[in-house]
Amino acid sequence: MALTAPLLGGCALQAALLAADLAGDIPRNHGPSNAHLKPAATEACTKQAAQYGSVYIVDVQQRYVDRLIVWGSVTDSQQRRSTFECHFTTSVVGFKLRPIHPAS
């Protein structure tokens, strides 16, 4: 019994982390919806990402009532090198570029 307690603690921690991650998927009611701005969000985020190479949009989601999130990747002349996450309300309000690390 004493040996299973740490395992249960680990399961509880994993469940809490999963719940916190899923909570980000729940739309929040803050301000008017901007779902109609998906084309503008895609265009603005593409323009932002284009500084780093050719852009491929993977997905556009409404995570919050007033915020769209655009995900994609950027390819330079040789290979896909980065992924990005772009936050848009009525303009780009956040942009994260992450390198893609090849599998070992």
TIMIZA-486175 format. One record per residue (C-alpha): residue number from 0; x, y, z; chain. Coordinates in Angstrom, 2 decimals. Each point is the difference from the previous one (the first is absolute). Example, Ala and Ser with C-alpha at 12.3 -4.5 7.8 and 13.67 -1.06 7.14 Angstrom:
TIMIZA-486175
@nr=0	px=12.30	py=-4.50	pz=7.80	kette=A
@nr=1	px=1.37	py=3.44	pz=-0.66	kette=A
This chain:
TIMIZA-486175
@nr=0	px=0.00	py=0.00	pz=0.00	kette=A
@nr=1	px=2.80	py=2.42	pz=0.91	kette=A
@nr=2	px=1.68	py=-0.75	pz=-3.33	kette=A
@nr=3	px=-3.08	py=1.00	pz=-2.01	kette=A
@nr=4	px=-0.42	py=3.38	pz=1.72	kette=A
@nr=5	px=2.70	py=1.70	pz=-2.10	kette=A
@nr=6	px=-1.56	py=-1.46	pz=-3.14	kette=A
@nr=7	px=-3.39	py=1.41	pz=0.90	kette=A
@nr=8	px=1.62	py=3.35	pz=0.73	kette=A
@nr=9	px=1.55	py=-0.06	pz=-3.46	kette=A
@nr=10	px=-3.36	py=-0.83	pz=-1.57	kette=A
@nr=11	px=-1.66	py=2.83	pz=1.89	kette=A
@nr=12	px=2.71	py=2.38	pz=-1.18	kette=A
@nr=13	px=-0.44	py=-1.14	pz=-3.61	kette=A
@nr=14	px=-3.77	py=0.42	pz=0.28	kette=A
@nr=15	px=0.44	py=3.52	pz=1.39	kette=A
@nr=16	px=2.41	py=0.93	pz=-2.79	kette=A
@nr=17	px=-2.38	py=-1.38	pz=-2.62	kette=A
@nr=18	px=-2.93	py=1.92	pz=1.51	kette=A
@nr=19	px=2.05	py=3.21	pz=-0.03	kette=A
@nr=20	px=0.97	py=-0.58	pz=-3.63	kette=A
@nr=21	px=-3.60	py=-0.70	pz=-1.02	kette=A
@nr=22	px=-1.21	py=3.10	pz=1.84	kette=A
@nr=23	px=1.78	py=2.03	pz=-2.68	kette=A
@nr=24	px=-2.41	py=-1.51	pz=-2.54	kette=A
@nr=25	px=-3.08	py=1.39	pz=1.76	kette=A
@nr=26	px=-1.16	py=3.25	pz=-1.60	kette=A
@nr=27	px=-0.25	py=2.85	pz=2.49	kette=A
@nr=28	px=-2.69	py=2.65	pz=-0.20	kette=A
@nr=29	px=2.10	py=3.17	pz=-0.04	kette=A
@nr=30	px=-1.09	py=2.52	pz=-2.58	kette=A
@nr=31	px=-1.59	py=-0.43	pz=-3.40	kette=A
@nr=32	px=0.83	py=-2.99	pz=-2.17	kette=A
@nr=33	px=2.47	py=0.59	pz=-2.80	kette=A
@nr=34	px=-0.54	py=-3.29	pz=-1.86	kette=A
@nr=35	px=-0.87	py=2.02	pz=-3.09	kette=A
@nr=36	px=3.62	py=1.22	pz=0.00	kette=A
@nr=37	px=1.53	py=-3.42	pz=-0.83	kette=A
@nr=38	px=1.06	py=1.13	pz=-3.50	kette=A
@nr=39	px=1.58	py=3.18	pz=1.43	kette=A
@nr=40	px=1.74	py=-2.01	pz=2.73	kette=A
@nr=41	px=1.36	py=-2.46	pz=-2.55	kette=A
@nr=42	px=1.26	py=2.83	pz=-2.20	kette=A
@nr=43	px=1.61	py=1.98	pz=2.83	kette=A
@nr=44	px=1.65	py=-3.06	pz=1.53	kette=A
@nr=45	px=1.23	py=-1.16	pz=-3.40	kette=A
@nr=46	px=1.55	py=3.42	pz=-0.54	kette=A
@nr=47	px=1.66	py=-0.15	pz=3.44	kette=A
@nr=48	px=1.38	py=-3.51	pz=-0.62	kette=A
@nr=49	px=1.14	py=0.80	pz=-3.56	kette=A
@nr=50	px=2.97	py=1.89	pz=1.46	kette=A
@nr=51	px=1.50	py=-3.43	pz=0.66	kette=A
@nr=52	px=-0.79	py=-1.79	pz=-3.29	kette=A
@nr=53	px=-2.89	py=-1.61	pz=-1.87	kette=A
@nr=54	px=-3.08	py=-0.47	pz=2.18	kette=A
@nr=55	px=-2.34	py=-2.97	pz=0.32	kette=A
@nr=56	px=-3.11	py=0.51	pz=2.15	kette=A
@nr=57	px=-0.95	py=-3.11	pz=1.99	kette=A
@nr=58	px=-3.07	py=1.18	pz=1.93	kette=A
@nr=59	px=-1.99	py=3.03	pz=1.15	kette=A
@nr=60	px=-2.03	py=-0.36	pz=3.19	kette=A
@nr=61	px=-2.17	py=2.17	pz=2.17	kette=A
@nr=62	px=1.40	py=-0.78	pz=3.48	kette=A
@nr=63	px=-1.56	py=2.99	pz=1.72	kette=A
@nr=64	px=-3.02	py=2.03	pz=-1.08	kette=A
@nr=65	px=2.21	py=2.96	pz=-0.93	kette=A
@nr=66	px=3.17	py=-1.82	pz=-1.12	kette=A
@nr=67	px=0.92	py=-2.15	pz=-2.97	kette=A
@nr=68	px=3.11	py=-2.15	pz=-0.03	kette=A
@nr=69	px=1.73	py=-0.86	pz=-3.26	kette=A
@nr=70	px=2.51	py=-2.87	pz=-0.13	kette=A
@nr=71	px=2.36	py=-0.75	pz=-2.84	kette=A
@nr=72	px=3.51	py=-0.73	pz=-1.15	kette=A
@nr=73	px=2.69	py=1.95	pz=-1.78	kette=A
@nr=74	px=2.28	py=-1.46	pz=-2.65	kette=A
@nr=75	px=3.21	py=1.57	pz=-1.23	kette=A
@nr=76	px=1.52	py=-0.90	pz=-3.36	kette=A
@nr=77	px=1.35	py=-3.28	pz=1.34	kette=A
@nr=78	px=-2.43	py=-1.49	pz=2.52	kette=A
@nr=79	px=-2.85	py=0.57	pz=2.45	kette=A
@nr=80	px=1.72	py=1.65	pz=2.92	kette=A
@nr=81	px=-2.53	py=1.53	pz=2.39	kette=A
@nr=82	px=-3.54	py=-0.14	pz=1.27	kette=A
@nr=83	px=-1.92	py=3.04	pz=1.14	kette=A
@nr=84	px=-2.95	py=0.94	pz=2.15	kette=A
@nr=85	px=-1.60	py=3.36	pz=-0.72	kette=A
@nr=86	px=-2.64	py=1.67	pz=2.20	kette=A
@nr=87	px=-2.42	py=2.43	pz=-1.65	kette=A
@nr=88	px=-2.78	py=2.20	pz=1.38	kette=A
@nr=89	px=-0.41	py=2.84	pz=-2.51	kette=A
@nr=90	px=3.74	py=-0.14	pz=-0.75	kette=A
@nr=91	px=2.90	py=-2.27	pz=0.89	kette=A
@nr=92	px=0.42	py=0.17	pz=3.79	kette=A
@nr=93	px=2.45	py=-2.86	pz=0.45	kette=A
@nr=94	px=2.35	py=-2.05	pz=-2.16	kette=A
@nr=95	px=2.19	py=-2.97	pz=1.04	kette=A
@nr=96	px=2.46	py=-1.64	pz=-2.38	kette=A
@nr=97	px=1.45	py=-3.36	pz=1.01	kette=A
@nr=98	px=2.74	py=-1.95	pz=-1.76	kette=A
@nr=99	px=-0.77	py=-3.51	pz=-1.18	kette=A
@nr=100	px=2.49	py=-2.45	pz=1.44	kette=A
@nr=101	px=0.58	py=-3.10	pz=-2.13	kette=A
@nr=102	px=-0.76	py=-3.34	pz=1.63	kette=A
@nr=103	px=3.10	py=-1.71	pz=1.33	kette=A
